[in-house]
Amino acid sequence: MGSEEQKNPVVKRPHTLQMERNSRLCVGGVLGVKSYNDKEITLALSEYILVVSGENLNIDKLDIEAGNITADGVILSLKYVKTLEKGGFFKRLAK
């Protein structure tokens, strides 16, 4: 277990989205929550970052071990950001 890859293996988990109107979103395959407030939820997926934008957003259920999250509020947009390298999303934000 000397190599970095063995210590921190890359988790590949397919993701799913289910949205009810624009008021409830269920996402499967979530690796983690990067940030969260009432206007934006940023989720880490295997190869992407999913940015959920809206109003009065609230994380209703969160189970990171199973990779599931349910959020409600007024969902206005979903945006995927490709992560090509570790920290790539946040490096682009800093520019």
WOVENKA-V329241 format. One record per backbone hydrogen bond with DSSP energy under -0.5 kcal/mol. NH is the residue of the N-H (numbers start at 1). CO is the residue of the C=O. If there is no record, write none. Layout:
NH/CO ; NH/CO
//
This chain:
7/3 ; 8/4 ; 12/10 ; 13/11 ; 16/28 ; 18/26 ; 20/24 ; 21/19 ; 23/20 ; 24/20 ; 25/71 ; 26/18 ; 27/69 ; 28/16 ; 29/67 ; 30/67 ; 31/44 ; 32/44 ; 34/32 ; 34/42 ; 35/42 ; 37/40 ; 41/52 ; 42/35 ; 43/41 ; 43/50 ; 44/32 ; 45/43 ; 45/48 ; 46/13 ; 49/81 ; 50/43 ; 51/49 ; 51/79 ; 52/41 ; 52/50 ; 53/51 ; 53/77 ; 54/39 ; 55/74 ; 57/38 ; 58/72 ; 60/58 ; 60/70 ; 61/70 ; 63/68 ; 67/63 ; 68/63 ; 69/27 ; 70/61 ; 71/25 ; 72/58 ; 73/23 ; 74/55 ; 75/22 ; 75/73 ; 76/53 ; 76/74 ; 77/53 ; 79/51 ; 81/49 ; 83/47 ; 84/82 ; 88/85 ; 91/87 ; 92/88 ; 93/89 ; 94/90 ; 95/91
//
